[in-house]
Structure formats: structure tokens, C-alpha cells
Amino acid sequence: MASSTTPPRRTISPVRDYMVMNAGRMSCRAANCTWRDVVRNATRAKDHLLRCVWALERFPEIPTRLRSAPNRQSPSSSPGHDLVLP
């Protein structure tokens, strides 16, 4: 079982490791964060995680994992276009 300070497992999109997924919604895993129950969107989630003080405190590896991760959601995606998580 994963500890409370590390993501549970590596997934297709590293953004998903730091979000709680529920139907078509997602929430930040950081305890004090109020970014909850928002529509699944990988681009907005990544932007949130790179700015969220509580997420960065709980998961200090976020900047490294999310900035260096290739976009595996869609090979035809381009900068400035939102990606929806499956």
C-alpha cells in the first residue's frame, strides 16, 4: 500500500497520480486544497498542481514529473489546447 505522502501508482498521465478521480470530476489530493470536484481536464489539472502550495508541499516531485512528462494523451495535441482526461 502506498504511503500518504506518495502517489498510489504511476499511470498513463502523471497528473492523475496527484488527483482523486470520481466519475467525470477530479479533486486535488492535497489535504488543505479547495480545488475540488472540477471537470476532468489534464491541462487545467497540471496548471493547478504546478501552482498549488499544498500539493507542492505534499508532493515535492510534482514540478519534475509534470514539466518533463511527454504528453501521452493525444499525439496530435498542440500547445494551448486543453486535454480531457479519460
N, C-alpha and C positions, 0 to 999 in steps of 0.2 A: 504494500500500500504506500502511496506517495505521502511525503510529509506535508504539513500545512504550508510550508514556505516554497515548495517546488510544484510546478505544474504536474498534473497526473500522468501525462504521456505526450509523446511527440505525435503530431497529427499532420495532415496534408498542409494546412495553413498554420504557421506558428501563432497567429493571432488567436486561434481557437484554444490554445493552451492557457490563455490568460482570461478567458471569458466563460461564463456559465451560459450554456445554450438551453433554450426552452421553447419548443415549437418554432415559430418564426421570429423569436425575440432573443436578445442576449443581454447580459449584465457583466460588469467588471468584477473580477474575483477579489479585488482589494476590499478589505472589511469596511473601511470608512468612506469609500467612494459612493457617490449618489448617482452615478451613471448606470441606471438600472432599466431593464425592460424596454430596450430600444430595438428597432427593427434591425435584423441582421444585415450588416454591411461591412465587409472586410476593410475597406478604405477608411471609413469613419472610426472603426474599432482600433485600427492601427494608429491613426492620428490621436485618438484618445489615450491609448496606452503610452505613447511617447511623451505625453504631456501630464499624465495623472501622477501627482506626487505620491499618493498612497500605493499605486501599482508599482511605481519605480522603487519605492522603499521595500515593498514585499518581494518583488522580483527584480533585482538589480541587473539581471542579464537581458532584460527587455530591449534596451537600445541596440545591443549587439545582435540579438536574434532577429529583430524586426527590420533593422536597417540593412542587414546583409542578406536577408532571405529573398530568394528569387520569387517572383510571382508565379505560383503554380495553379492559380485559379483558372486562368484563361491565357493561352499563348497569344491571342490576338488583342489582349488588353493594352491600353496605352495610357500614359500619364494623364491625370485629370479626369479619368473615367472611373466611376465607382464600381466596385465589385461586390456582388451579393454572395454571402456565404450559403452553401447548400444546406 
